[in-house]
């Protein structure tokens, strides 16, 4: 399956120019994006993703995206490729200077690009620890920006080590998140996920897992944890699970190259999420 592209009001061919070389998203990473799973030709939790896109744009100081324009792009790419598994919405500052400063607000012309394409999902995940950290005091902490180089480097290291995700601490030694996922640690049947103050992204799957888990009677809490809680996972007294828009809820079965077990509450949350997602495409 090929990737379908929409920009500036219409579908585009893969070899068609859709952004200028001086787009601020290309020159300095001045942009935000969202990734949604696609089921049966429809984007999952699209409304929540669009709310987060707007929050991320505001956090960067970009004008609010035109939701009608974005939804038109989404509808166009999904109509063109109804069997796709992934949708990506990218929103940048548009043409700008070569430096970090922006054009005056009256001159800004943001770029919107919507793409749909294939996605590969696995029931379980393999994670490793890496030496780099998230800066919970960064001005873009918690924003889903296109400045993704840190994640690219950390994920490449994870793949080099035979895993599919890297798990990061923050600057004060707390468990934070993965490069493209949130984390949950199960101990004694309680599922704990780092609070947003840790610097992690406010993941849509994380948000729904908390809501749906609690509604179903699972104990799901937001709790700061030391990074070395992962030693407990290796020792078998705790369990690690990742959550993300393409992964959904995915128990970790390998950490730092060692086999680890999925926890009972984690497996129940995974099952619950799949049921609830199938029941409501835009919760």
Residue pairs with C-beta under 8 A, 6 or more apart in sequence:
1 81
1 83
1 84
1 117
1 118
2 14
2 81
2 117
3 14
3 115
3 116
3 117
4 11
4 77
4 80
4 81
4 84
4 115
4 116
4 117
5 11
5 12
5 13
5 14
5 16
5 18
5 77
5 113
5 114
5 115
6 12
6 73
6 76
6 77
6 113
6 114
6 115
7 18
7 19
7 73
7 111
7 112
7 113
7 114
8 18
8 112
9 69
9 72
10 76
11 76
11 77
11 80
12 18
18 111
18 113
19 25
19 26
19 92
19 111
19 113
20 95
22 95
22 96
22 97
22 98
23 92
23 93
23 94
23 95
23 96
23 111
24 30
24 31
24 92
24 93
24 94
24 95
24 96
24 97
24 102
25 31
25 90
25 92
25 93
25 94
25 111
25 146
26 92
27 96
27 98
28 96
28 99
28 100
29 145
29 146
29 147
29 148
29 149
30 60
30 62
30 92
30 93
30 96
30 100
30 102
30 146
31 60
31 62
31 90
31 91
31 92
31 93
31 111
31 145
31 146
32 53
32 56
32 57
32 60
32 62
32 90
32 91
32 92
32 143
32 144
32 145
32 146
33 53
33 88
33 89
33 90
33 91
33 144
33 145
33 146
34 49
34 50
34 52
34 53
34 88
34 89
34 144
35 49
35 86
35 87
35 88
35 89
35 245
35 246
36 43
36 44
36 45
36 46
36 49
36 86
36 87
36 88
36 89
36 245
37 43
37 44
37 85
37 86
37 87
37 119
37 245
37 246
37 248
38 44
38 78
38 84
38 85
38 86
38 87
38 116
38 119
39 277
39 278
39 281
40 82
40 281
41 78
41 79
41 82
41 83
41 84
42 78
42 281
42 282
43 49
43 74
43 78
43 87
43 281
44 245
44 277
44 281
44 282
45 204
45 208
45 245
45 281
45 282
45 283
46 71
46 74
46 282
47 282
48 204
48 207
48 208
48 282
48 283
49 89
49 204
49 245
50 65
50 67
50 70
50 71
50 89
52 144
52 202
52 204
53 65
53 70
53 89
53 91
53 144
54 64
54 65
54 67
55 143
56 143
56 144
56 145
57 63
57 64
57 65
57 91
58 64
59 140
59 142
59 143
60 93
60 140
60 143
60 145
61 102
62 91
62 93
62 108
62 110
63 105
63 108
63 110
65 91
65 110
65 112
66 112
69 112
70 89
70 91
70 112
70 114
73 89
73 112
73 113
73 114
74 87
74 89
74 114
76 114
77 84
77 87
77 114
77 115
77 116
78 84
78 87
78 116
80 116
81 116
81 117
84 116
84 117
84 118
84 119
85 117
85 118
85 119
85 120
85 121
85 246
86 116
86 117
86 118
86 119
86 246
87 114
87 115
87 116
88 114
88 115
88 116
88 117
89 112
89 113
89 114
90 111
90 112
90 113
90 114
90 115
90 146
91 110
91 111
91 112
92 110
92 111
92 146
93 102
93 108
93 110
93 111
94 108
94 109
94 110
94 111
95 103
95 109
96 102
96 103
96 108
97 103
102 108
119 246
120 246
121 246
121 247
121 248
122 164
122 247
122 250
123 250
123 251
123 270
124 250
124 251
124 252
124 253
124 262
125 164
125 165
125 181
125 242
125 247
125 250
125 251
125 252
125 253
126 162
126 163
126 164
126 165
126 252
126 253
126 254
126 255
127 158
127 163
127 164
127 165
127 166
127 167
127 178
127 240
127 242
127 252
127 254
127 255
127 256
128 157
128 158
128 161
128 163
128 165
128 166
128 167
128 255
128 256
128 257
129 166
129 167
129 227
129 230
129 255
129 256
130 154
130 157
130 158
130 166
130 167
130 168
132 150
132 153
132 154
132 168
133 168
133 169
133 170
133 171
133 176
134 141
134 168
134 169
134 170
134 171
134 176
134 177
134 198
134 199
134 200
135 141
135 170
135 171
135 199
136 170
136 171
136 172
136 174
136 176
136 197
136 198
136 199
137 171
137 199
138 199
140 147
141 199
142 196
142 199
142 200
142 201
142 202
143 201
144 201
150 179
151 179
151 180
154 166
154 168
154 179
155 165
155 166
155 179
155 180
157 166
158 164
158 165
158 166
158 179
161 256
161 257
162 257
163 254
163 257
165 178
165 179
165 180
165 181
165 242
166 178
166 179
167 175
167 177
167 178
167 183
167 230
167 240
168 176
168 177
168 178
168 179
169 175
169 176
169 227
170 176
170 198
170 199
173 226
173 227
173 228
174 194
174 198
174 224
174 225
174 226
174 227
175 183
175 185
175 194
175 198
175 225
175 226
175 227
175 229
175 230
176 183
176 194
176 198
176 199
176 200
177 183
177 194
177 198
177 199
177 200
177 201
177 203
178 242
178 244
180 244
181 203
181 242
181 243
181 244
181 247
181 250
182 193
182 194
182 200
182 201
182 203
182 205
182 206
182 242
182 243
182 244
183 193
183 194
183 200
183 240
183 241
183 242
183 243
184 191
184 192
184 193
184 209
184 220
184 240
184 241
184 242
184 243
184 266
184 269
185 191
185 192
185 193
185 225
185 229
185 232
185 233
185 238
185 239
185 240
185 241
186 192
186 238
186 239
186 240
186 241
186 263
186 264
186 265
186 266
187 232
187 237
187 238
187 239
189 219
189 263
189 264
189 265
190 219
190 220
190 221
190 265
191 213
191 218
191 219
191 220
191 221
191 241
191 265
191 266
191 269
192 220
192 221
192 222
192 223
192 225
193 206
193 209
193 210
193 220
193 221
193 222
193 223
193 243
194 200
194 222
194 223
194 224
194 225
195 222
195 223
195 224
196 202
196 222
197 224
198 224
203 243
203 244
203 245
204 245
205 243
205 244
205 245
205 247
205 248
205 249
205 273
206 243
208 273
208 276
208 277
208 283
209 220
209 243
209 249
209 269
209 273
210 220
210 222
212 272
212 273
212 276
213 220
213 269
213 272
214 220
216 268
216 272
218 265
218 268
218 269
218 272
219 265
220 269
229 238
230 240
230 255
232 238
233 239
233 240
233 252
233 255
233 260
234 255
234 256
234 258
234 260
236 260
236 261
238 263
239 251
239 252
239 260
239 261
239 262
239 263
239 266
240 251
240 252
240 255
240 260
241 249
241 250
241 251
241 252
241 262
241 263
241 266
241 269
241 270
242 249
242 250
242 251
242 252
243 249
243 250
244 250
248 270
248 273
248 274
248 277
249 266
249 269
249 270
249 273
249 274
250 270
251 262
251 263
251 266
251 267
251 270
252 260
252 262
253 259
253 260
253 261
253 262
254 260
276 283
277 283
